[in-house]
Amino acid sequence: MRHYIVASHHKLAYGLKDTLVFLTNITERLYEISAYVDNSISINIQIEDVFSNINDGDDVIIMSDMIGGSVNQKFYPFINDHVHLISGVNLPLALSLLLLPENDKVTKEKINTLVDEAKQQIVYINDYKNESSDDDE
């Protein structure tokens, strides 16, 4: 079984999960950790709560907001052959990961391919618009 965790500082994860549910209608095995929103609930407890729903050996794909950030660092100790941590998540990457067929094995190579494809979605449109206009002539 595969599980997905979207984790961020403040409410970015909440918004990303909400958008993913809207676009895919996937609600099961999709978790959100919005860290530092309410100081009464530590990120460590939030992580423990999520992992209590996941069996050992299940695949887990964790998508965090930024490399080196405290949220990403909290997940680092969980990395293993079944737990994959990706930082700098964007909507195209999250969609690609969620829409992987359940019977497809999650490999480092597959994740790297999806990350590379998602990077191509980050475009400075002013330049893109100018290149498109030049091509039209």
C-alpha positions in Angstrom: 0.0 0.0 0.0 1.2 3.5 -0.8 0.7 6.6 1.4 1.4 10.2 0.7 2.3 13.0 3.2 2.3 16.7 2.2 4.2 18.6 4.8 5.0 22.3 5.1 5.5 25.4 7.2 2.1 26.9 8.1 -0.8 26.1 5.7 0.8 25.4 2.4 0.4 21.7 2.9 -3.3 22.2 3.8 -3.9 24.1 0.5 -1.9 21.6 -1.6 -3.8 18.6 -0.1 -7.1 20.4 -0.6 -6.2 21.1 -4.3 -5.0 17.5 -4.8 -8.3 16.2 -3.4 -10.2 18.6 -5.7 -8.3 17.5 -8.8 -8.0 13.7 -8.1 -10.8 12.9 -5.6 -8.1 10.9 -3.7 -8.7 11.2 0.0 -7.5 7.9 1.4 -3.8 7.5 2.4 -3.2 11.3 1.7 -2.1 13.1 4.8 -1.2 16.7 5.5 1.1 18.2 8.1 0.9 21.9 8.5 3.6 22.7 10.9 3.8 25.6 13.3 0.2 26.7 12.8 -0.9 25.8 16.4 1.9 25.8 18.9 0.0 23.4 21.1 0.5 20.5 18.6 4.2 19.8 17.8 5.3 18.6 14.4 6.8 15.5 16.1 3.3 14.6 17.4 1.8 15.2 14.0 4.3 13.0 12.3 3.8 10.2 14.9 0.0 10.4 14.4 0.4 10.0 10.6 2.9 7.1 10.9 0.6 5.4 13.3 -1.7 4.8 10.3 1.1 3.3 8.2 2.3 -0.3 8.3 6.0 -1.2 8.2 6.9 -2.0 4.7 4.2 0.3 3.1 5.6 2.8 0.6 5.5 6.4 1.8 6.1 9.4 -0.3 6.7 12.6 1.7 6.5 15.9 -0.1 7.9 18.8 1.8 8.0 22.5 1.0 11.8 23.2 1.1 15.1 21.5 1.4 16.9 22.4 4.6 13.8 23.6 6.3 12.8 22.3 9.7 9.8 20.4 8.3 12.0 18.5 5.9 14.6 17.8 8.6 12.0 16.2 10.8 11.3 13.6 8.2 14.9 12.8 7.3 15.3 10.1 10.0 12.4 8.1 8.4 14.1 7.7 5.0 14.6 4.1 3.9 13.9 1.9 0.9 10.1 2.4 1.4 10.0 6.0 2.6 10.9 8.6 0.0 11.4 12.3 0.9 11.1 14.9 -1.8 11.5 18.6 -1.0 10.4 21.7 -3.0 7.1 20.0 -4.1 4.9 21.7 -6.6 1.5 20.8 -7.9 2.6 19.0 -11.1 4.9 16.8 -9.1 2.4 16.0 -6.4 -0.2 15.2 -9.1 2.2 12.9 -10.9 3.0 11.1 -7.7 -0.6 10.6 -6.6 -1.6 9.4 -10.0 1.1 6.7 -10.2 -0.7 3.3 -10.6 -0.8 1.5 -7.3 0.8 -1.6 -8.8 3.8 0.4 -10.2 6.8 0.0 -7.9 8.1 3.3 -6.6 11.8 3.5 -7.5 14.4 6.2 -7.1 14.6 6.3 -10.9 10.8 6.8 -11.3 10.8 9.6 -8.6 13.8 11.3 -10.2 12.0 11.2 -13.6 8.9 12.8 -12.1 11.0 15.4 -10.3 12.8 16.3 -13.6 9.4 16.6 -15.4 8.0 18.8 -12.6 11.0 21.1 -12.8 10.1 21.8 -16.4 6.8 23.3 -15.2 8.6 26.1 -13.5 8.8 28.7 -16.3 9.3 32.5 -16.4 6.3 33.2 -18.6 7.5 36.7 -19.7 10.4 34.9 -21.5 8.2 32.1 -22.6 5.7 34.6 -24.1 8.5 36.3 -26.0 9.9 33.0 -27.3 6.4 32.0 -28.5 5.9 35.3 -30.3 9.2 34.9 -32.1 8.3 31.4 -33.2 5.0 32.6 -34.6 6.7 34.8 -37.2 
